[in-house]
Amino acid sequence: MKTKVLLVDDEKDIVEILHYNLEQENFDVITAYDGLEALSKIKENPDIIILDVMMPKMDGYEVCSKIRSMSGYENIPIIFLTAKSSEIDEVHGLNLGADDFIQKPASTKKIIARIKSNLRKSGLASGKDDIKSKIIIGPLEIDHDKYIVLLDGQQLVFPKKEFEILSFLASNPGKVYPREKILNDVWGNDVFVVERTIDVHVRKIREKLDEYADLIETVKGVGYRFKSFE
């Protein structure tokens, strides 16, 4: 079965070019030209979403937020493809649960490479440090197979990248991970993501951990480590 891409942009020329090139790469492409149409196409169960920000009827940020609130779509990869270029715009998109942020103009080769990379990362990246299927540390339980996080027995909802970062850090408590290592293992080294992205995701994870926010410790000038329980 072909991988299904939902492509959302009000610029028809961009949609037509990407549609053609994605089909050449053997993707099944669903198209939408505004935010409301994008939400209606979700029922077609895409595997990944490419989303413009500035669109009529509903902008991409609101679409992303609504998708992340839908049961069963909390972890679908979402890539913003937008002319917005400031760090504030990128951070806002990531805070809403997007997985990647590509600035227009971008070549079709680059966009397709990022799509493939995010699809590869739709499960946890494997590397030298193995991610266990279930991790229990103090009050925290992470079930990778079921994509569930329990804190004191209460289930928490994490977007995909936040879940992956939390699992990655918790897989080796006490070990310090530089931001570059986290970027490479969670996003892959063929995707350009700034180190600031890690800080944004860690802040959101800590907010959800609430009174247990200090489970993730900052090592100044280096990166992060998960608190070790003796």
N, C-alpha and C positions, 0 to 999 in steps of 0.2 A: 504494500500500500504506500502511495506517495505521501511525503510530508506536506502538510497543508499550511500555507501561509496566508494570514489575513493582512492585506495591504490597504492602509487607510491614508488617503491624502486627497485634498481638494484640487490639486494640480493634476489635470488629466494627462498631461504630457509625461510627468514623472511616473504616474501609475502605469501608463502604456509601456514605457521603456522597461520599467522594473518587471512588469507582468511578463513581457516577452522573454527577458533574460532569466527570470526565475523558472519559467517553463522549460527553457533550454537546459537548465540544471536539474530538470526532472521534479520540480516542485509543482504541487497543485495550488493554484492561486485563487483566493477569494478577494474581491475588491469592494471598497466602500469609499465614498467621497465626502462624507461628513461624519461627525461624532455619533449622531443618532443612528445612522445607517450601520456604523461599525458595531454598535451594541446589538442591533438586530441580527447581524451576521455571526455573532458569537455562538448562536445555536448550531452553527455548522461545524463546531468543534475544531477550530484551527489548532495547530501545534505551536505556532509562534505568531506574534503580532508585530507589524511594522506600523508605527503610529506617528502621524504628523501632529504638531501642537496647534498651530493656528488654523482652525477650520470653522466653517459655519455650523450653526445650530448647537454645537457643543464642542469645546476645545479638547485637545488631546489629554491634557492634565485631568480633566473631569472624567473623560472616558477611562483613563487608566485607573483612577480612584474607584470608579464604579465596578470595573472588571475585577479589581482586587477584592472587592466586597462580595463578589458572587461565589457561591458555594461550588467548588470544583475547579475554579479558575484562579485560585490564590497563587499558584506557582507557574502558570503559563508564562514563558519568556515574552517580555514586552520590550521592544527597542524603539526609542524615540528617534525619528528622522526629521530634523527641523532646522529652519534658518536661524532660530534662536541660538546665540553663541556664548552668552555670559555664563560664568561659573554659577551664579545664582539660579539661572534657568536649569542648568544641569543638576545641581543639588536638589532643587525642588522636584524635578522629575524622579530622581532616585529616592527621595523621601516618600514619594507616592507609591513606590514599589517597582519602578522600571528597572530593567536589568542592564540596559545599555543606552547610550546617547550619542547619536551620530549627527554631526553638523552638515547641513547643506551648504554648498554643493559637495556631493561625494560621488565617486565613481561607482558604477554598478558592481565592479569587481570587489571593491572594498565593502559595499553593503552586503553582498552575497557571502563574502568571507566572514563578516560579523554574524550574519544569520546562522551560518554553519557552526561557528564557534559557540554561539549561545545555545544552539540545539545540542551540541556535544556536552555542554555544561548543564543541561536540563536535569542531569543527575549529578551527584557530587563528583568533583574531579578526583581521579586517582593519581597518586604520585608516590614519592618515597615514604610519605607518612600515610599509613592506611587509616581509613575512616571505618570505625566499627559500626555494625548494623544497629546496635543499641548502646548508648552511653548513659551511665548513671553516676552522677557526681553530686554528693550532698543532696540538696532539695530538687535537683534538676535531673530530668530523664529525657533523653533525645532518642527517638526511634526513627532511624533513617529510612527503614523499609516502608514505614507508614507515614513518614513525613510529619511526625507529631512531636511536639515539645510539651512536657508536663512540668509544672513548677509547683511544688507542694501538692501534687495531685490534680492541679487545675491546668487545663489545656490552654496554651497560648498560641496565637496565630502569628506566624512569621512569613513574610514574602520570601520567595525562593533564595535570593542572594543572602538575606539576613540569616536564614536557616543554614545555608551552606557555611557561612563564616562562623556562626556559633558552633556548628558541628566540627568544623576544622580546628578551631581553637580548643574545644573541649576534648578532642581526640587524644591530646597529649598535655594534660594539666601540668603546669609549672614550666613548660617549654616556651621560650620567647620566640615569636614569629615576627620577622620584619614585615613591613607593609608590602614590600616587593614580593616576598614569598607568598603572602596571602593573595595578592593580585594574580600571580602566576598560577596558583593552584585552584583558585575559585573561578577566575575569569579566563585563564589561559594566556600565554605570552604572545599570542597572535592578535589579541584585542587590546586596543589602546584605552586604558582607563587610568585616570590620574590617582595618585595616592590619597588625595583628599577624599575620594570616593569611599575608601576604607573607613576613614574617620566618621563620615556621615552614617554609614551602615552600623558601625559599632555604637554610635550615640543612640540610634533608634533601638538597637538590641537592648542596651542598658535601660532605656525608658520602659521597655516591656518587662524586663526583669525586676523593675521597681526596687524593692528593698534589698534585692540580691544583685543590684547593678555592679557591685564591687567584685563579682565573680570574674569579670573581665578587667584585668589590670593593665594600665598603660605603662610601658617602659619608655621613658622619655628619650627621644632621639633614636629609638630603635623600632618599636612596634607594640605588639600586644601579647599577653599571655593569659591563660585561664588559670584561675586560682586552684592550687593543689590542695586536696583534702587528705589529711593523714588518716 
